[in-house]
Amino acid sequence: MSTASAYLSVRGIDIDVIYKDIKNLHIGVYPPMGRVRVAAPQRLDDVQVRLAVIQRLPWIQRQRKELRGTPRQSEREMVTGESHYVWGVRRRLKVVERPGRSHLEVDGERLVLYTPADSTADKRRENLDQWYRQQLRDVLPEVIARWEAKFEVSVPKWTIRRMKTKWGSCNRETRHIWFNVELAKKHPDCLEYIVVHEMAHYFERNHGERFTKLMDGLMPDWRRRRGELNGSPLAEETWK
């Protein structure tokens, strides 16, 4: 089956379009961020697809709104007893107030924050954010190196940042990859999936059949990993 792909933007919504040898047009809205994908017959052109999307826009917007009802954590107050996720494991926070520099560590089933008594909630959240970033910095080099060998390509630069709508992204020209700091809360399988997903974009820009076949060959269980990632609790700030 021959396919072609295109990218459209309809009233601020990004649309991935795959043209296939099929009879009818299909529109899908996918978690966690409401990505829209259209499978369209090859007899249609971009203008016709755009019109079809506009006609279904109320439905698309409802689906995207429903996805925003996915279980997610409210903003943390950083007090003893709160739940925080570390590599997919739910841990209870214990705050130990003492003089000196703030730091966090995992102690058994707890996540312990050592911090001065006068530290604010914002400062404690900042400490946690930096700790999550360090967790990713500690494990990403090994994961990336493993997949560089399999892809036979190098990742010249990668960056951790907080992203509101994506788990990761890449620039195909510079091969720079960005990872969402939220990945430190998810199971390690989810992080590896994002590494492979973004590196696969070095070879295929869109999420069409070529991309799917590439992912199937590299990581046969990628759909399970994606499902686990999309089904895990999201941080409240992801949707702001």
C-alpha positions as CSV (number, residue, x, y, z in Angstrom):
1,M,0.0,0.0,0.0
2,S,1.5,3.3,-1.0
3,T,1.3,6.2,1.4
4,A,2.2,9.9,1.6
5,S,2.1,12.3,4.5
6,A,1.5,15.9,5.1
7,Y,1.3,18.4,8.0
8,L,-1.6,20.9,8.4
9,S,-2.5,23.4,11.0
10,V,-6.3,24.1,11.4
11,R,-7.3,26.9,13.8
12,G,-4.3,26.4,16.0
13,I,-4.4,22.6,16.0
14,D,-1.6,20.6,14.4
15,I,-2.7,17.8,12.2
16,D,-0.7,14.8,10.9
17,V,-2.2,13.6,7.6
18,I,-1.5,10.2,6.1
19,Y,-2.8,9.6,2.6
20,K,-3.5,5.9,2.0
21,D,-5.2,3.6,-0.5
22,I,-8.5,3.6,1.5
23,K,-12.1,4.6,0.8
24,N,-13.0,6.8,3.7
25,L,-11.4,9.5,5.8
26,H,-10.7,8.7,9.4
27,I,-9.8,11.2,12.2
28,G,-8.2,10.2,15.5
29,V,-7.4,12.2,18.6
30,Y,-4.7,10.6,20.8
31,P,-3.5,11.0,24.4
32,P,-2.0,12.5,26.3
33,M,-1.9,15.9,24.6
34,G,-4.7,15.4,22.0
35,R,-2.6,14.8,19.0
36,V,-4.8,14.7,15.9
37,R,-4.1,12.3,13.1
38,V,-6.0,11.9,9.8
39,A,-5.9,8.9,7.5
40,A,-7.2,10.2,4.1
41,P,-7.9,8.6,0.8
42,Q,-5.3,9.4,-1.9
43,R,-8.0,10.9,-4.1
44,L,-8.3,13.8,-1.6
45,D,-6.0,16.8,-1.5
46,D,-4.9,19.0,1.4
47,V,-7.7,21.5,0.9
48,Q,-10.4,18.8,1.0
49,V,-8.8,17.3,4.1
50,R,-8.7,20.7,5.8
51,L,-12.4,21.1,5.1
52,A,-13.2,17.7,6.5
53,V,-11.3,18.6,9.7
54,I,-13.1,21.9,10.1
55,Q,-16.4,20.1,9.8
56,R,-15.4,17.7,12.6
57,L,-13.8,20.5,14.7
58,P,-16.4,20.5,17.4
59,W,-15.9,16.7,17.9
60,I,-12.1,17.1,17.9
61,Q,-12.2,19.9,20.5
62,R,-14.5,17.7,22.7
63,Q,-12.1,14.8,22.5
64,R,-9.1,17.0,23.3
65,K,-11.0,18.5,26.3
66,E,-11.9,15.0,27.6
67,L,-8.2,14.0,27.4
68,R,-7.5,16.9,29.7
69,G,-9.5,15.0,32.3
70,T,-6.8,12.4,32.5
71,P,-5.7,11.8,36.1
72,R,-3.0,14.2,37.0
73,Q,-1.3,15.6,40.1
74,S,-2.3,18.9,41.4
75,E,0.5,21.4,42.3
76,R,2.5,20.0,45.1
77,E,2.7,21.9,48.4
78,M,5.9,20.0,49.3
79,V,4.9,18.9,52.8
80,T,5.2,15.6,54.5
81,G,2.7,12.9,53.4
82,E,2.4,14.1,49.8
83,S,2.7,11.6,46.9
84,H,5.5,12.0,44.3
85,Y,6.4,9.7,41.5
86,V,10.0,8.7,40.9
87,W,10.6,6.4,37.9
88,G,7.0,5.2,37.9
89,V,7.0,4.4,41.6
90,R,4.7,6.4,43.9
91,R,6.6,7.6,47.0
92,R,5.5,9.5,50.1
93,L,7.4,12.7,50.7
94,K,9.1,13.2,54.1
95,V,10.3,16.8,54.8
96,V,13.2,17.0,57.3
97,E,13.8,20.6,58.4
98,R,17.4,21.3,59.2
99,P,20.0,23.9,58.5
100,G,22.2,23.7,55.5
101,R,21.7,23.2,51.8
102,S,18.5,21.5,50.5
103,H,18.7,18.1,48.9
104,L,16.6,15.1,48.2
105,E,17.2,11.4,48.3
106,V,15.2,8.1,48.1
107,D,15.1,6.3,51.4
108,G,13.2,3.0,51.1
109,E,9.7,3.8,50.1
110,R,10.0,7.5,50.9
111,L,11.4,10.5,49.1
112,V,13.1,12.6,51.7
113,L,13.7,16.4,51.4
114,Y,16.2,17.9,53.7
115,T,15.7,21.6,53.8
116,P,15.9,24.7,56.0
117,A,12.8,25.4,58.1
118,D,12.2,28.7,56.4
119,S,12.3,27.4,52.9
120,T,9.1,28.3,50.9
121,A,6.9,25.9,48.9
122,D,8.2,27.5,45.7
123,K,11.8,26.9,46.7
124,R,11.1,23.3,47.6
125,R,9.4,22.7,44.3
126,E,12.5,24.2,42.6
127,N,14.7,21.8,44.6
128,L,12.5,18.8,43.4
129,D,12.6,20.0,39.8
130,Q,16.4,20.2,39.9
131,W,16.5,16.7,41.5
132,Y,14.3,15.3,38.7
133,R,16.6,16.9,36.1
134,Q,19.6,15.3,37.7
135,Q,17.9,11.9,37.7
136,L,17.5,12.2,33.9
137,R,21.1,13.5,33.5
138,D,22.3,10.4,35.3
139,V,20.5,7.8,33.1
140,L,20.1,9.4,29.7
141,P,23.7,9.1,28.5
142,E,23.6,5.3,28.8
143,V,20.2,5.0,27.2
144,I,21.2,7.3,24.3
145,A,24.6,5.5,23.8
146,R,22.8,2.2,23.6
147,W,20.5,3.4,20.9
148,E,23.2,5.4,19.0
149,A,24.9,2.0,18.5
150,K,21.7,0.4,17.2
151,F,20.7,3.4,15.0
152,E,24.4,3.8,13.9
153,V,24.0,7.5,14.4
154,S,25.1,10.0,17.0
155,V,23.0,12.4,19.2
156,P,25.3,15.5,19.3
157,K,23.2,17.4,21.8
158,W,20.3,16.8,24.1
159,T,18.6,19.0,26.7
160,I,16.2,18.6,29.5
161,R,13.4,21.1,29.9
162,R,9.8,21.5,31.0
163,M,7.5,21.1,28.1
164,K,3.7,21.7,28.2
165,T,2.6,19.6,25.2
166,K,5.3,17.0,24.4
167,W,7.3,14.3,26.1
168,G,10.2,15.0,23.7
169,S,11.1,16.7,20.5
170,C,13.9,16.9,18.0
171,N,15.4,19.1,15.4
172,R,16.2,16.8,12.4
173,E,18.7,19.3,10.9
174,T,20.9,19.7,14.1
175,R,19.9,16.4,15.7
176,H,19.3,18.2,18.9
177,I,16.8,16.3,21.1
178,W,14.8,17.8,24.0
179,F,13.3,15.7,26.9
180,N,10.5,16.7,29.2
181,V,11.7,16.8,32.8
182,E,8.4,15.0,33.7
183,L,9.9,11.8,32.3
184,A,11.8,11.3,35.5
185,K,8.4,10.5,37.1
186,K,7.6,7.8,34.6
187,H,8.8,4.2,34.3
188,P,12.3,3.9,32.7
189,D,10.6,2.0,29.8
190,C,8.8,5.2,29.0
191,L,12.0,7.3,28.9
192,E,13.6,4.7,26.6
193,Y,10.6,4.8,24.3
194,I,10.9,8.6,24.0
195,V,14.6,8.3,23.2
196,V,13.9,5.8,20.4
197,H,10.9,7.8,19.1
198,E,12.9,11.0,18.8
199,M,15.9,9.4,17.3
200,A,13.6,7.7,14.8
201,H,12.6,11.1,13.6
202,Y,16.2,11.5,12.3
203,F,15.1,9.1,9.5
204,E,11.4,9.9,9.2
205,R,9.8,13.3,9.9
206,N,6.2,12.3,10.2
207,H,4.3,9.6,12.1
208,G,3.2,7.7,9.0
209,E,3.6,4.1,8.0
210,R,7.3,4.4,7.4
211,F,7.8,5.7,10.9
212,T,5.6,3.0,12.4
213,K,7.5,0.2,10.6
214,L,10.8,1.8,11.8
215,M,9.5,1.7,15.4
216,D,8.2,-1.8,15.0
217,G,11.6,-3.0,13.9
218,L,13.5,-1.2,16.6
219,M,11.2,-1.6,19.6
220,P,8.4,-4.1,19.0
221,D,6.7,-3.2,22.3
222,W,6.7,0.5,21.7
223,R,2.9,0.7,21.8
224,R,2.8,-0.8,25.3
225,R,5.4,1.7,26.4
226,R,3.5,4.6,24.9
227,G,0.3,3.4,26.5
228,E,2.0,3.2,29.9
229,L,3.4,6.7,29.4
230,N,0.1,8.2,28.3
231,G,-1.9,6.4,31.1
232,S,0.3,7.6,34.0
233,P,-0.6,10.6,36.0
234,L,0.3,14.0,34.5
235,A,1.5,17.0,36.4
236,E,-1.0,19.8,36.7
237,E,1.5,22.2,35.1
238,T,1.5,20.1,31.9
239,W,-1.9,21.5,31.1
240,K,-1.3,25.2,32.0
